Amino acid sequence: MAVDGAEQARAARLAHTVAAEAVRAGCEEGSAAQLVGQDGSGSARKAAEKSARGAEIKGMSQLAIDVEGDAVSVAVQVTRPTHLLSLIGVLEVHGQAREMCTLMAR
């Protein structure tokens, strides 16, 4: 059971890492666009998605990127296979994270 608990903790850690890096990338791009008077939402979304997909995390089962007004939100779910729990029919564990930031012209 501890082995599968460690897999779930690993999945959660990976989800938080990917979500945090993606939202940071999105806010940096979007804020830079706002600095020169442009709408930064499109560039924020593209940068966040590029960062998350570029992480190449094995088992990233869900990715949601929302840009509403000045808020950028990235939600990630990572799925990892179980080892011992698979013997009783539990084949996967999941880790989820949602990170958010606000675009600000620098």
C-alpha positions as CSV (number, residue, x, y, z in Angstrom):
1,M,0.0,0.0,0.0
2,A,2.8,2.4,0.7
3,V,4.1,1.9,-2.8
4,D,0.8,3.0,-4.3
5,G,0.6,5.9,-1.8
6,A,4.0,7.0,-3.1
7,E,2.7,6.8,-6.7
8,Q,-0.3,9.0,-5.8
9,A,2.1,11.5,-4.0
10,R,4.3,11.5,-7.1
11,A,1.3,12.1,-9.4
12,A,0.2,15.1,-7.2
13,R,3.7,16.5,-7.2
14,L,4.0,16.2,-11.0
15,A,0.6,17.8,-11.4
16,H,1.5,20.8,-9.2
17,T,4.9,21.2,-11.0
18,V,3.3,21.2,-14.4
19,A,0.4,23.5,-13.4
20,A,2.7,26.0,-11.7
21,E,5.2,26.2,-14.5
22,A,2.5,26.5,-17.1
23,V,0.6,29.3,-15.3
24,R,3.9,31.2,-14.7
25,A,4.7,30.9,-18.4
26,G,1.2,32.1,-19.4
27,C,1.3,35.1,-17.0
28,E,4.7,36.2,-18.2
29,E,3.7,36.1,-21.8
30,G,0.3,37.7,-21.2
31,S,1.7,40.4,-19.0
32,A,4.4,41.3,-21.5
33,A,1.7,41.8,-24.2
34,Q,-0.3,44.0,-21.8
35,L,2.8,46.1,-21.2
36,V,2.7,47.3,-24.8
37,G,-1.1,47.8,-24.8
38,Q,-2.2,44.5,-26.3
39,D,-4.7,41.9,-25.1
40,G,-2.5,39.3,-23.4
41,S,-5.1,36.5,-23.1
42,G,-4.3,34.8,-26.3
43,S,-0.5,34.8,-25.8
44,A,-1.1,33.7,-22.2
45,R,-3.1,30.7,-23.2
46,K,-0.6,29.7,-25.9
47,A,2.4,30.0,-23.6
48,A,0.7,28.0,-20.8
49,E,-0.3,25.2,-23.2
50,K,3.2,25.1,-24.7
51,S,4.8,24.9,-21.3
52,A,2.4,22.1,-20.0
53,R,2.7,20.0,-23.2
54,G,6.5,20.6,-23.3
55,A,6.9,19.1,-19.9
56,E,6.2,15.6,-21.5
57,I,4.9,14.2,-18.3
58,K,4.0,10.5,-18.7
59,G,0.5,10.0,-17.5
60,M,-0.8,13.6,-17.9
61,S,-4.5,12.7,-18.4
62,Q,-6.1,16.1,-18.3
63,L,-5.1,19.6,-19.0
64,A,-7.4,22.6,-18.8
65,I,-6.3,26.2,-19.4
66,D,-8.8,29.1,-18.8
67,V,-8.2,32.7,-19.4
68,E,-10.9,35.0,-18.2
69,G,-10.2,38.7,-18.1
70,D,-6.9,39.1,-16.4
71,A,-7.0,35.7,-14.7
72,V,-5.1,32.6,-16.0
73,S,-5.9,29.2,-14.6
74,V,-4.2,25.9,-15.3
75,A,-5.6,22.6,-14.1
76,V,-3.6,19.3,-14.5
77,Q,-4.4,15.7,-13.7
78,V,-1.7,13.1,-13.7
79,T,-2.6,9.4,-13.7
80,R,-0.1,6.7,-12.4
81,P,-0.6,2.9,-12.4
82,T,-0.9,1.1,-9.1
83,H,1.2,-1.9,-8.1
84,L,-0.4,-3.7,-5.1
85,L,-3.8,-2.1,-5.3
86,S,-4.2,-3.5,-8.8
87,L,-4.6,-6.9,-7.1
88,I,-8.0,-5.7,-5.8
89,G,-9.1,-3.9,-9.0
90,V,-7.7,-0.4,-8.3
91,L,-5.6,0.1,-11.4
92,E,-4.7,3.8,-11.2
93,V,-4.2,6.7,-8.7
94,H,-4.5,10.3,-9.6
95,G,-2.9,13.6,-8.7
96,Q,-4.6,16.9,-9.4
97,A,-3.5,20.5,-9.2
98,R,-4.9,23.9,-10.2
99,E,-2.8,27.0,-10.2
100,M,-3.9,30.6,-11.0
101,C,-2.3,34.0,-11.6
102,T,-3.4,37.5,-12.6
103,L,-2.0,39.2,-15.7
104,M,-0.3,42.5,-14.8
105,A,1.5,44.9,-17.1
106,R,5.0,45.0,-15.8
